[in-house]
């Protein structure tokens, strides 16, 4: 299996599509999905492992934001940030 260093990044919308494809009872293999999106199989496995976080995060985004978001992070001090925001 070849690794693709500095390869293509998936946007949030693509991550949600991958989760939906893998959630089906007759799911396509992770390897086939990796080829379809031109990423490594490890990327697909990581998306599947973090599916709950991805779905929670994307539920709060608009469709336009999902297409533009390639990276997202959660702050280290979310409780403090929430209090500051209020």
C-alpha positions as CSV (number, residue, x, y, z in Angstrom):
1,X,0.0,0.0,0.0
2,X,1.5,3.3,-1.0
3,X,1.2,6.4,1.2
4,X,0.3,9.8,-0.3
5,X,2.3,12.4,1.6
6,X,0.7,15.9,1.6
7,X,-2.2,14.5,-0.3
8,X,-5.6,15.8,-0.9
9,X,-7.7,17.0,2.1
10,X,-11.4,16.1,2.5
11,X,-13.9,18.8,3.2
12,X,-16.6,18.3,5.8
13,X,-19.2,17.4,3.2
14,X,-17.0,14.7,1.8
15,X,-16.4,13.3,5.3
16,X,-20.2,13.1,5.8
17,X,-20.6,11.3,2.5
18,X,-18.0,8.8,3.4
19,X,-19.7,8.1,6.8
20,X,-23.0,7.6,5.0
21,X,-21.4,5.2,2.5
22,X,-19.8,3.1,5.3
23,X,-22.9,3.1,7.4
24,X,-24.9,1.2,4.8
25,X,-25.5,-2.5,5.4
26,X,-24.0,-3.3,2.0
27,X,-21.1,-0.8,2.5
28,X,-18.4,-0.4,-0.1
29,X,-14.9,-1.3,1.2
30,X,-12.7,1.3,2.7
31,X,-10.1,0.7,0.1
32,X,-12.6,1.4,-2.7
33,X,-13.8,4.6,-1.1
34,X,-10.2,5.7,-0.6
35,X,-9.6,5.3,-4.4
36,X,-12.8,7.1,-5.2
37,X,-11.8,10.2,-3.1
38,X,-8.1,9.9,-4.0
39,X,-6.9,9.6,-0.4
40,X,-5.2,6.9,1.6
41,X,-7.1,4.1,3.2
42,X,-5.9,5.5,6.6
43,X,-7.7,8.7,6.0
44,X,-11.0,6.8,5.5
45,X,-10.3,4.7,8.7
46,X,-9.7,7.9,10.6
47,X,-13.0,9.5,9.3
48,X,-14.8,6.3,10.4
49,X,-13.2,6.3,13.8
50,X,-14.1,9.9,14.4
51,X,-17.6,9.7,12.8
52,X,-19.5,10.9,16.0
53,X,-17.4,14.0,16.3
54,X,-17.6,14.8,12.6
55,X,-21.4,14.4,12.5
56,X,-21.9,16.5,15.7
57,X,-19.6,19.2,14.2
58,X,-21.2,19.2,10.8
59,X,-24.8,19.3,12.2
60,X,-24.0,22.9,13.2
61,X,-22.7,23.9,9.8
62,X,-24.4,25.2,6.7
63,X,-24.0,23.3,3.4
64,X,-21.8,26.1,2.2
65,X,-19.6,25.9,5.2
66,X,-19.3,22.2,4.8
67,X,-17.9,22.6,1.3
68,X,-15.3,25.1,2.5
69,X,-14.2,23.5,5.7
70,X,-11.1,21.3,5.3
71,X,-9.8,21.6,8.8
72,X,-11.6,22.2,12.1
73,X,-10.5,22.1,15.7
74,X,-12.0,22.2,19.1
75,X,-10.5,24.7,21.5
76,X,-8.5,23.5,24.5
77,X,-10.6,25.6,26.9
78,X,-14.1,25.3,25.5
79,X,-15.9,26.0,28.8
80,X,-13.9,29.2,29.3
81,X,-14.4,30.2,25.7
82,X,-18.2,29.7,26.0
83,X,-18.2,31.9,29.2
84,X,-16.2,34.6,27.5
85,X,-18.6,34.5,24.5
86,X,-21.6,35.0,26.7
